[in-house]
Amino acid sequence: MAMSSLRNRIPRAMILTAKRSRVMRFYHCSDEEVQDETFPCEWYEKAFSKLTKLSHLLKNVDLVDGKLVNVNDNSRVYDESLEQKVSSFKSLARTFIGCPSMQEMMKNNVVGTLVDVQCDQPVCFSKASERESITVDSLTKVSNFLNVSAQQRKLVRHSICAQVTKYPIWTGTVEEILNGLKSEINFMHCRCPSKEIKMAQQIVTTCQKFLENATSYDPESTSWMRLKGVDSPASHKWEDVLEMFSDLINCLSEETKLTSEVKKLEVMKEGLHQIRDVFIDKNIGYKETRHQESLVHKKLSKTLGHSSRCVFTLLLYYLYGSIWDIEVEVCGGLYAISRGDKFRLCMGKILTSNEQNMVQSGVKQLSRALGLFKFVWETAGMKGDLEVEGHLWCIGAKNKSFTYRNNMFFLHSISC
């Protein structure tokens, strides 16, 4: 098919073709007024051939939390060309999922498993808007997706802040960010050392030692004899950590490979700024220590709003021990079933291969996303029960369904 003809038939996408590689790349827009189109069989055959070639090339790599990773050992892969190929593969696969034969196959797969799905009920992911990707980085995005009211959002914020701003969650989140950053900059220092990376290494190490000393109790300390209101010269405040985070941001602001890490430093600055005058010295006495920890809890609970990315990061650490925003490759939608007293949330992920490690990695990522949305649904006290459902697509897979952590998952084969 001529490129001009193909261009006219895909109003939802911009198609760029590299002169040498002849690679078709799709950049989806979010114009919901544009209707889905069905392409000729020849187009799907050529697209499937391209998907198959890319699948072989990308067999062991995938995007995890927005980063390119080798799923066999969970190691980070720094290859911009390979990352672009992964994005192209997933973009093309999204278009393929919308074809009539794929829709019919998915419908049969679901209807054959779930008794409450009627044969005439539309299958999820039938709309182009349901096949877009989203980055979940705030409670506001989750609430918008679930249609949580303003009053219910206040309930969500109050309930979540009461849990995630407790001292162990706060300190654990800060330490997790530093641990992840240290691993990344140590790797970068080995490959391409620079003045900024070396400085960042020193700051991270200093900050980690600072927190360790400040949050560890010294049994030989005589702090219990200290007069109330008299500060020790060695007393530490969260303001010191705030300054080190600011220095790290300045050092790494130009490092494109550490964009996500720098964003997390900026996110946590919001909370650090609110508690900058609070002591974190464990050796100021047991009662005073508990008082300072309570101050952290109270100040963060009061100042971090529903849209705060800082409180969202704390929630991710509280739920999963992770601080990275959740990437949902196929956003899906929320569907009413059983006369509206029950709802089903469907989300999906596109896999580059049907290898066991790849499928397991995809299921775990989807499970985190689905679990987060269900947690907010229940915390908001939404009317009706919510069932969550994960969908995965890859070439060469056998259509099947299975449960993971009491939730239903479907594996669909991408076929022409």
TORLOLO-519394 format. One line per field, with one value per residue (C-alpha): x, y, z. Coordinates in steps of 0.05 Angstrom, whole numbers, m for minus. Each point is the difference from the previous one (the first is absolute). Last residue first. Example, Ala and Ser with C-alpha at 12.3 -4.5 7.8 and 13.67 -1.06 7.14 Angstrom:
u (273:m27)
v (m21:m69)
w (143:13)
# end
This chain:
u (m57:17:17:m15:m38:18:m56:6:m51:15:8:74:11:m55:4:m30:24:13:65:57:39:m1:m17:m59:m15:m66:m12:m68:m23:m67:m32:m60:m53:m2:68:25:60:47:m31:9:70:23:m31:38:66:m12:m13:65:42:m32:16:74:1:m36:49:60:m30:m15:71:32:m43:18:m59:37:m2:m58:m56:m34:m72:m53:m72:m41:m66:m58:m57:m66:m12:m51:49:57:26:66:62:52:61:65:45:73:m12:64:m1:43:62:8:m4:m13:m67:m57:35:54:m53:m38:62:9:m73:10:58:m38:m49:m68:m38:38:63:m2:m39:21:72:1:m35:44:65:m21:m15:70:26:m42:22:73:m15:m29:60:55:37:42:m45:15:m52:m19:m57:13:1:m66:m40:60:16:m70:4:73:m24:m28:63:42:m50:7:76:m7:m47:47:63:18:m9:54:m6:m35:48:43:m55:m48:52:14:m75:m3:59:m34:m64:39:30:m69:m23:36:60:25:76:5:m52:m62:m22:m75:m7:65:42:7:m36:50:56:14:30:m61:8:m66:2:m42:51:60:m33:m31:67:35:m51:5:76:m1:m51:40:66:m31:m33:68:30:m60:8:75:m9:12:m28:m8:22:m31:m65:m5:15:m51:m55:13:4:m65:m37:28:m15:m73:m9:30:m50:m58:23:6:m72:m29:35:m23:m74:m20:m27:m55:m39:16:m39:m63:m3:16:m51:m55:14:m3:m69:m27:29:m31:40:m13:47:47:m3:16:61:26:m11:35:64:52:m38:33:m51:1:m55:m41:m64:0:1:m66:m9:48:m54:m47:m70:m56:m40:29:m15:56:m23:25:72:46:m28:m26:70:37:m58:3:75:m5:m56:40:63:m39:m32:66:8:57:40:1:27:51:28:12:29:50:19:13:43:38:13:28:46:27:7:41:14:m28:m14:7:m61:39:m42:m46:55:m27:m17:m28:m70:m18:19:8:19:61:13:m33:9:30:m46:m61:23:m1:m69:m28:24:m32:m64:0:8:m57:m43:9:m17:m64:m24:m4:m59:m9:m13:m38:32:m38:44:61:53:57:39:71:9:67:7:72:26:70:36:m50:m31:m76:m40:m74:m41:m59:m74:m17:26:m31:28:71:m10:m20:59:46:m23:m27)
v (m234:m23:31:m54:20:m16:16:16:m7:24:m43:16:m25:m38:m32:7:m28:15:m34:49:6:75:37:32:6:17:13:1:36:m11:58:m7:54:70:32:4:43:m49:m58:34:26:m71:m28:50:m17:m75:6:37:m47:m61:26:5:m69:m31:32:m27:m70:2:22:m52:m54:19:23:58:76:5:51:18:8:31:m19:25:m36:28:m29:30:28:m50:m58:35:71:9:40:8:m25:37:m41:13:17:30:5:53:m27:1:m74:m36:m22:31:48:16:15:42:41:14:23:45:33:5:46:2:m20:51:m5:56:m27:m73:21:46:m50:m60:39:30:m69:m22:62:m17:m73:24:49:m57:m45:51:46:m58:m21:66:13:71:36:69:m27:m36:34:9:m74:m17:41:m20:m71:14:35:m61:m44:42:m7:m76:1:44:m41:m19:73:24:76:10:m47:47:51:m54:m30:67:10:m70:18:64:m37:m52:55:32:m66:21:m29:12:m2:68:m28:42:26:7:m53:m10:m58:m58:m49:19:m36:m44:m68:m37:37:m2:m3:51:56:m44:m39:63:35:m61:m4:75:m3:m59:35:65:m35:m39:64:34:m57:2:76:m4:m55:m74:m36:m75:m11:65:m18:m65:36:53:m52:m40:63:26:m64:2:74:m8:m60:40:56:m49:m38:65:20:m70:m9:70:m5:42:m60:m21:62:30:m56:7:76:2:m53:33:67:m35:m27:70:21:m60:m61:m13:m61:30:69:m30:m38:62:42:m50:17:m31:m50:4:m17:m40:2:m62:23:64:m42:m32:m76:m8:m35:m47:25:m42:m42:m66:18:3:m24:m71:21:m50:m16:71:27:m42:7:76:0:m39:45:63:m30:m18:69:40:42:m41:15:74:m13:m48:55:45:m58:m18:72:11:m62:23:68:m34:m41:62:36:m56:2:m66:m5:m69:m40:m66:m34:60:43:69:64:50:29:m40:m63:6:m66:m40:m74:m14:69:m21:m60:43:54:m50:m26:71:18:m62:16:70:m26:m49:52:48:m53:m16:72:47:8:71:26:66:67:41:m29:40:m31:m7:m62:3:m59:m19:m38:m22:8:m13:49:56:m5:2:46:m12:48:m35:7:17:m68:m12:62:m19:m70:29:47:m57:m42:m69)
w (241:70:66:51:62:72:48:75:55:71:62:8:m71:m36:m69:m70:m66:m72:m20:m13:m64:m4:64:35:74:33:75:34:62:32:36:45:1:29:11:71:m20:34:m40:m67:20:17:m63:m43:35:m5:m75:m11:43:m31:m70:18:31:m60:m48:37:3:m75:m17:45:m32:m71:m41:m32:m6:48:m5:66:18:44:14:60:10:38:41:22:m69:m25:5:m36:m6:m36:19:m55:m36:13:m46:18:73:29:75:33:35:76:15:66:m29:39:47:m51:m52:51:17:m74:m4:61:m36:m65:36:m35:63:42:43:52:59:m2:m13:61:46:m18:3:66:28:m17:38:61:m1:0:56:43:m14:9:m48:m25:m57:m37:m53:21:m36:m33:m71:8:m55:m46:6:m25:m64:m8:m8:m68:m24:20:m35:m64:4:1:m60:m40:16:m71:m22:47:m5:68:35:40:14:21:46:32:14:31:44:23:17:39:43:8:30:63:36:70:8:34:49:9:68:3:54:37:m24:49:m46:m54:37:m60:13:m28:m67:m37:m76:m39:m4:m12:m56:m29:m3:m27:m57:m13:m3:m47:m45:0:m17:m57:m26:m2:m40:m48:m9:m13:m51:m5:m61:9:72:24:m35:40:65:m20:m9:64:42:m29:19:71:8:m22:46:58:m9:m5:63:39:m17:9:67:24:m16:m60:m38:48:22:m68:m33:41:m3:m75:m17:42:m33:m67:19:7:m67:m34:m24:m74:m1:m53:32:68:m26:m36:62:44:m37:m46:m43:m69:m54:m64:m52:m18:34:m41:m64:21:1:59:41:m35:m16:31:m49:24:73:51:69:m11:m11:m34:m69:m7:12:m52:m49:6:m8:m65:m27:16:m32:m63:m4:7:62:30:m63:14:69:m29:m44:60:40:m54:m13:74:4:m62:31:62:m43:m34:66:31:75:26:75:30:21:m10:m53:m10:m31:15:m38:50:5:61:m39:m75:m31:m22:m11:m67:m30:m67:m7:17:m49:m57:20:6:m70:m29:38:m29:m71:10:35:m59:m51:36:m11:59:47:26:69:3:14:51:56:m23:45:m49:m16:m27:m47:m30:m66:m11:m72:27:m46:m11:69:m6:45:9:42:30:12:m73:m25:m69:m33:20:m28:m67:m1:20:m59:17)
# end
